[in-house]
Amino acid sequence: MKTVITANELNEMFFENYVEHHLNSTPDGYTERYFSSKLITGAGSFWDITFDGIYIGYGQLSLSKRTQINYEVDRDAVMMLFTFSGCTVMQHDGLKSDVLIEAGQHNLFFLHEQMGKKEWMIHQGKALEGLEICLTPEFFMNFFPENGRYMQQFLNNILKKRSAVISNYRTLVTPSMLQILQDIIHCDKPTALKKL
């Protein structure tokens, strides 16, 4: 048995039942939110930041059972998905198959305007912990590495507006990647410096 909710319902549940909530916003479009909440399906905390075509979301959820989140993508996005503990199964209408991301793994997606599902599972009683970084395709192209067969295929899918995953193989989060991600998650710099 699993719980099935929409991304909007999850957002509403967090905001309606929050224990703690902080909001930092500036006139130039920078928004940062932190909230923790007790939910029907468990409890958790979530932090996100949005600015200049970038969205970063980090969360820890203790779930009582498998939870499926149905979502809609209303604009094209390049998404980097990292799972630190627990397990995420990514499903999207445009992808050929489900993509499993277990603890210590990551993957890169291009999501065209369609619907999909994320299923979150807990392993050995640990909370689900993950990070999601979404970029506009235009922003992503500014930093696109031009070498590599997988990257060229990924670029072709972006240009043809076909949802894609960079690799169907499990890709590990390396220690150097983990350090950079931890620096992003725990950055205590003021707004302008945090954007860097």
Salt bridges, closest charged atoms under 4 A:
GLU20 OE2 - HIS22 NE2 2.92
ASP28 OD2 - LYS195 NZ 3.10
GLU32 OE2 - LYS194 NZ 2.88
ASP48 OD2 - ARG33 NH2 2.47
ASP52 OD2 - LYS195 NZ 3.80
ASP74 OD1 - ARG75 NH1 2.76
ASP76 OD1 - HIS112 ND1 2.59
ASP76 OD2 - LYS161 NZ 2.76
GLU102 OE1 - ARG170 NH1 2.46
GLU119 OE1 - LYS2 NZ 2.94
GLU119 OE2 - ARG66 NH2 2.23
GLU132 OE1 - LYS118 NZ 2.28
